[in-house]
Each structure stands twice: as C-alpha cells, then as structure tokens.
Amino acid sequence: MTTQRNLKGRARRRQRQEQATERQSARVKRTPEEQVEILDSRLGVNVGVKKERKRLRAELDKLNKGASQVVETFRKHKERK
C-alpha cells in the first residue's frame, strides 16, 4: 500500500473510498454480538456510541425472542449486503 504522503487529490480520495468500502463490507459480515464485542474492546464496556449500542441491543432482542420470521428476515437482509 502506498503511503498517504505520496498520494494527492483524486488518488488519495480513491484510496480512502476503497478503504471505507473494505471496512463497510467487514462490518456487514459481523453479527450484532460481534460488533458489540469490538466496540467494548475499542472503547470500553458501555462507553461511547450510545445510539449504535441501542440499535445493536434492539437487533439482539429481536433475535433472542426466537421468532423464526424475524431471524429469517435478518438473514436475508444480511445476505443482500
């Protein structure tokens, strides 16, 4: 990978876009539980990103209710991305 200092303008923007796409695809593959673990390891337990944690908790609650329809919808949604 080229260093940031060597890239300017459009090339640097393209590189940042590619890196963002890689991060986004990695995030989509993670389960809500895995994402919470990553947040905990980076920021500390229950520290920061309150809205994201709330959203992840809501997803986990839906999954934990055992409703097969909700689980199937989540899987389909995840597979689409």
URNORWO-V74265 format. One record per residue. PSI is psi as a letter, one per 30 degrees, with the letter a starting at -180 (NA if undefined). BURIAL is # if it has 24 or more other C-alpha atoms within 12 Angstrom, else .. D_FIRST is the distance of its C-alpha to the first C-alpha in Angstrom with 1 decimal. Layout:
BEGIN
psi,burial,d_first
PSI,BURIAL,D_FIRST
PSI,BURIAL,D_FIRST
END
This chain:
BEGIN
psi,burial,d_first
k,.,0.0
k,.,3.8
l,.,6.5
e,.,9.2
f,.,11.7
f,.,10.5
k,.,10.7
l,.,14.3
b,.,16.6
e,.,16.0
e,.,12.4
e,.,11.6
e,.,14.2
e,.,12.8
e,.,9.5
e,.,11.8
e,.,14.1
e,.,11.8
e,.,11.0
e,.,14.8
e,.,15.7
e,.,14.0
e,.,15.8
e,.,18.9
e,.,19.2
e,.,18.9
e,.,21.6
e,.,23.8
f,.,24.0
k,.,25.2
l,.,29.0
e,#,30.6
e,.,31.4
e,.,27.9
e,#,26.7
e,#,29.6
e,.,28.6
e,.,25.1
e,.,26.6
e,.,29.1
e,.,26.7
e,.,24.6
f,.,27.6
l,.,30.6
k,.,33.3
h,.,34.6
k,.,32.8
l,.,31.3
h,.,30.4
e,.,34.0
e,.,33.8
e,.,31.0
e,#,32.9
e,.,36.1
e,.,34.5
e,.,33.2
e,.,36.6
e,.,38.3
e,#,36.2
e,.,37.1
e,.,40.7
e,.,40.9
e,.,39.5
f,.,41.7
f,.,44.9
g,.,44.7
j,.,45.3
e,.,44.2
e,.,43.8
e,.,41.4
e,.,39.3
e,.,39.3
e,.,38.3
e,.,35.3
e,.,34.1
e,.,34.5
e,.,32.7
e,.,29.8
e,.,29.7
e,.,29.7
NA,.,26.4
END
